[in-house]
Amino acid sequence: MKNFEEKTINRQTIYQGRIIDLHVDDVELPNGESSKRELVFHPGAVAVIAVTDEGKIVMVEQYRKALEKSIIEIPAGKLEPGESPEITAERELEEETGYQVDSLTYVMSYYTSPGFADEKIYIYHATGLRPSSKRSLDVDEFVELKEVTIDEALEFIKQEKIHDAKTIHAIYYLLQQQG
């Protein structure tokens, strides 16, 4: 196997924030040449494919400033320091939707944008939902709860109302589970 490693010569911290850190690395390429890499570091995130006993997918609609529009997504949130992905999944589901879960199954994880970011998202499938009185959005979080059928979700994908990778993956995962 060929070695594609890029050796970091220097790292400049551009920004350290609440959610991400931004760095610019000077690197030595495998052929000895040099280049720059703009890198975003993120603590990781969890997303939950939550399905009611009636077969509805629990989603939230929220405004995404980077997109300058609202989209419909599965519940998700970032990992807190020292928190396991399973705990984050349960916490985020309850905070964003007001549902607790009886059964949480790990589906997969993946890097969201490996060309410039190290964010890894963990996907869980939640069943056995029950209402909770602990819905508590963050102070800067405004979401509308939606429960949709798989057919409605597919239509939302066509309309680009669902337009993010984790949610599109969730819909196709559920379709595959239907057999």
N, C-alpha and C positions, 0 to 999 in steps of 0.2 A: 504494500500500500504506500502510495506516495505521501510524503510529508508536506502538508499545506500550511503548517503553523506559521503565524505571523508573530514575531517577537516584539514585545513592547519596549521601545527605547525611552519614551517619555510620556507621561500622562498629565494633561492639564485639566483641572476641574473648572468647568464653566459655570455650573449651577448645581446647588444641592437644595432639593425641595421636599415638600411633604409627601409627594408620590414618586417622583423620579429624581435621579441625579444624571447630569449630562457631563461627559468628558470628551476630550479630543486626545487621541493617542497618536504619537508618531511611532510607526512600526517598520520593522525590517521584513520585507517579503521573502518568500522561499528562494527567489532568484537573486537575493542580495540587494535589490533596489529598496527604496524607502517610499512610504506613503503615509497618509493621514486617515484615521478612522474616527468618525463621530459616533459616540456610543451613548445609549440610554440604559441606565440600570434601574430596575424596578424590583420590588420585593416579591413579586408573584401575585397571582390572583386565583380565585375559585369561581366557577359558574355552576349553576344548578339547573338541571332539566327536571322541573317539578311537574308532576302530573296528578291531577285530582282523581278521585274514585270514579268520576264521570268521564274521564278520558280527556279532560281539558288541560292544556299546557299553561302553566302559570308564568306570566310575563309582566314586564313593566315597560311603560313608555316614558322616556325621559329625553330632555334636550341635551345634545352633545355639542359643546362649544366648538370643538375642533372641526366638526362637520357643518356647523351652523344650521342644524335641523334636529328635530326629534326623531328618534327611532324606537322601535319595539325590540326588547331584548329579554333573554332569560336573566333571572337575578344573578348578580355577580358582585364581587368586591375583592379588595386586596387583602393579602395575608398580613396579619399583624405580627410583630416580632415575637417569636417563640410559640406561635399558634400553629397547630397542625391544619392541613387543608380540610380535613373532615369537620373540625370545629368551626373553621371559617365558613364552610358551606352551610352548616346549621345556623350559625349566627346571621349570615347575610340573608338567607332565605327568610328567617323570622323578622329581621329588621325591615327588609324591603317589601315583604308580602303579608306579614302577619300569620304565616303558616309555620308550624312545627312539623317535624317529619318522624315517621316510625322507621322507615327503611331508607338508608343512604348507600348507594352502590357506586364505587369508583368506576368510571368509564375509561378515561384516558387523560393524558396531559400532553401539551405541545407548546413550543415556543411560538409566540404570536408574530414576531417580525425579526427573525434572526439576522437579517442583514445589518441591523443597527441597534437592536435591543435584546436584553437578556430576559425579558418577561416570559415567565412560564405560567400557563393557566391549567388548572386542574378541573376536570369536568366530572360532576357527580349526577347520578339519576336518583331522584327522590320520589318515593311513593308512600302511601299511608299518611297523607297530609291531614292535619287537624288544625283548626283555628287557634290562634294564640292572642292574648291581649297585649303582647309585647312588641307590636310594630312600632319601630322608632327610627325614623330616617335621620341621617346626619343633618345638621343645621343647614348645610348648603346643598341638600339633595331634595329634588322635587320629582316625584314619580307618580304615575297613575297605574294602578293594578289592572291587568287584563288577563282574562282566561279565554283561550282560543282553541278551536279545534285544529287538527292537523291540516285540514283543507283550508281553513282561514289563514293559517300560518304560511302555507304554500302560496296563497294569493298575496299575502303581505310581502313575501320574497319577490314576487314578480313586480309588485308596485314599489319596491325598494323602501318599504316601511320597516321591514326587517332587512338590515343591510350590513351586519357584522358577522365575522367568521364564526364566533362561538355559537351564536344563535342559529345560523344556517346549519352548522354542524349538528346542533341539537335536533333540529327538525328532521334531518336526514338519518340521524341515529334512530329516532323514534319510528320513522318509516321502515328502516331495516329491521327493527324489533318486531314490527307487525308481520314480517315474513312475506 
